[in-house]
Each structure stands twice: as structure tokens, then as C-alpha cells.
Amino acid sequence: PGLQRSTKMPVVFVGHGSPMNVLEANRWRKGWEDLGQQFGPNGRWPTPQLILCVSAHWITRGWEVTGMETPKTIHDFGGFPRALFEMQYPAPGAPVVAGALAAQLRQPHNQKAVEVDEHQWGLDHGTWSVLKPMFPQAHIPVIQLSMDYSRPPAEHLAMGRQLAHLREQ
């Protein structure tokens, strides 16, 4: 979907813990910084063409992908210092790729295409709070995929299987 073939890229599971980890100098932030340095000209893998994040903070009925040109930074939390609410992660979106991906992906329960959100969501803290230390330049396009908690685990696994081919793009 608009991406070039590439070296097989890794799948990374990152639990973000407290949103404060993006501000504090601690082992989690250092780990994310170190992971980010493994991508690019001097790294183990090339710079990603795109980052697809599945965030447990974006819950929808049916699955959706973000399809805006410039996804907003969502501060979906409360009770933290102002500095955290002022933090931005201005990574570009990838509307053409999102549209093509949504057309390819099928909702496991009804085989309908995944929906594209062009205006509502953005990048929630489950995404930007770990990407900011990994890729601080925010130069890699980012798409989020929602989760449909009303569906059984087997359907989430089926959705994951549909994403597997993206590792080679």
C-alpha cells in the first residue's frame, strides 16, 4: 500500500507505563532511546518507512486506522504536570497508505474493510510517549490501529495475522 519492499522489520511490543517516563531520565526512557538508535544508517535495521502502532488507548466498535495528514498529539490522561500536557509529537500521518491498508484489512467478524478515521483521533499517549524518545525528530509517518474490545481474542489474533506482511515493507 504505497510502501517499498524492505528488509524484514521487527515487531516491537512496548508497554509505556507512566506517561511521565517520556519526561524523566530513567531506565525505560533510556531503553526506548537505545531501541530507536538500532534503526537508521548505523543501526541494525533501516529507518522505517512508516510506523504502525496498535494502541490499547484507542477503543472502537470495529477496527479503525488513523488517516489524517497531520495527526494531533492526544493527551488522554489527567493529573500530571503541565509539561506533559504541553508535549507534542508532530509526526506526519500517511493518509494514502492508511486508505490502502484499510481497504486490505478485513474485520474478522464480518469481513468488512477497516474504517479510516480522517479527523477524530490522532496519536494517543500509548504511541507518542514511547516514540518521542525512540525517534525524537518525529520524521517517520505514524498510523494508529484501534482495538475493538467487544471482539474475542481470536479476532485480535486474526487482525494481527493480516498485518504480518507489513514487516517486509
C-alpha positions in Angstrom: 0.0 0.0 0.0 2.4 2.7 -1.2 5.4 1.3 0.7 8.5 -0.1 -0.9 9.7 -3.6 -0.1 12.4 -3.6 2.7 14.4 -5.7 5.0 12.1 -7.6 7.3 11.5 -5.2 10.2 10.9 -6.2 13.8 7.6 -6.2 15.7 8.0 -4.4 18.9 5.7 -4.6 22.0 6.3 -1.6 24.2 4.3 -1.1 27.4 4.6 2.6 28.2 4.0 2.6 31.9 3.5 6.0 33.4 3.3 8.8 30.8 6.0 10.6 33.0 8.5 8.2 31.5 8.7 10.4 28.5 10.0 13.3 30.7 12.0 11.5 33.3 15.6 10.2 32.8 15.0 6.6 33.8 15.7 3.1 32.5 12.5 2.9 30.4 13.2 6.1 28.6 16.8 5.1 28.1 15.7 1.7 26.7 13.4 3.4 24.2 16.2 5.8 23.1 18.5 2.8 22.7 15.9 0.9 20.7 15.4 3.9 18.4 19.2 4.0 17.7 19.0 0.5 16.3 17.2 1.9 13.3 18.9 4.0 10.6 22.2 4.1 8.7 24.3 3.0 11.7 21.7 0.6 13.2 20.7 -3.0 12.9 17.7 -2.1 10.7 16.9 0.6 8.2 14.9 3.6 9.1 11.2 2.6 9.0 9.2 3.9 6.1 6.2 4.0 8.4 5.3 3.1 12.0 2.0 1.3 12.6 1.1 1.4 16.3 -1.7 -0.6 17.8 -2.8 1.3 20.9 -4.9 -0.1 23.7 -5.9 3.5 24.4 -8.0 3.8 21.2 -11.0 1.6 21.7 -13.6 1.5 18.9 -16.5 -0.7 17.6 -14.8 -2.4 14.7 -11.2 -1.6 13.8 -10.1 1.8 12.5 -6.8 3.3 11.3 -5.8 7.0 11.5 -5.8 8.6 8.1 -5.0 12.2 8.7 -2.1 14.1 7.1 -1.1 15.6 10.5 -2.3 13.5 13.4 -2.8 15.6 16.6 -1.0 14.7 19.8 -3.6 13.4 22.2 -3.1 14.0 25.9 -5.5 11.3 27.1 -4.7 11.3 30.8 -5.1 13.5 33.8 -3.4 14.7 36.9 0.1 15.1 35.5 2.4 18.1 35.3 1.7 20.8 32.7 5.0 19.9 30.9 3.4 16.6 29.9 0.3 18.2 28.5 2.4 20.7 26.5 4.4 17.9 24.9 3.8 17.4 21.2 4.9 14.7 18.8 4.3 16.2 15.3 5.0 13.1 13.2 3.3 13.1 9.9 0.4 10.7 9.1 0.2 8.7 5.9 -3.4 9.1 4.5 -2.7 7.3 1.2 -1.1 4.3 3.0 -3.8 4.3 5.6 -6.5 4.2 3.0 -4.8 1.4 1.1 -4.2 -0.6 4.3 -7.8 -0.1 5.5 -9.0 -1.4 2.1 -6.8 -4.6 2.5 -7.7 -5.4 6.1 -10.9 -7.2 6.9 -12.8 -7.1 10.2 -12.5 -10.7 11.3 -16.2 -10.9 12.4 -17.9 -9.6 9.2 -15.1 -9.3 6.6 -15.9 -5.6 6.0 -12.9 -3.3 5.4 -11.4 -1.5 8.3 -12.6 2.1 8.6 -10.3 5.2 8.1 -10.6 7.9 10.7 -9.7 11.2 9.0 -10.5 13.7 11.7 -11.2 12.4 15.2 -8.3 10.6 16.8 -4.6 11.2 16.3 -1.6 9.8 18.3 -2.5 9.0 21.9 0.0 8.7 24.7 0.3 4.9 24.2 2.0 5.8 20.9 3.7 9.2 21.3 5.1 8.8 24.8 7.3 5.9 23.5 8.0 7.2 20.0 9.3 10.5 21.2 12.3 9.0 22.9 12.8 6.5 20.1 12.5 8.8 17.2 12.7 12.4 18.6 12.8 14.0 15.2 9.2 12.8 14.6 10.1 12.4 10.9 8.7 8.9 10.3 5.0 8.8 9.4 2.8 7.1 12.1 -0.6 5.4 11.7 -2.5 4.0 14.7 -4.8 1.0 14.6 -7.6 0.9 17.1 -8.7 -2.1 19.1 -12.3 -3.4 19.3 -12.6 -4.7 22.9 -16.0 -6.1 22.1 -14.4 -8.8 19.9 -12.9 -12.0 21.2 -9.1 -12.5 21.5 -9.1 -14.9 18.4 -10.3 -12.0 16.2 -7.5 -9.8 17.5 -5.0 -12.5 16.6 -6.6 -12.7 13.2 -6.2 -9.0 12.7 -2.5 -9.3 13.7 -2.0 -12.1 11.1 -3.3 -9.7 8.5 -0.6 -7.2 9.4 2.3 -9.6 9.2 3.2 -8.8 5.6 3.8 -5.2 6.6 7.1 -6.3 8.2 8.6 -6.6 4.8 7.6 -3.0 3.9 
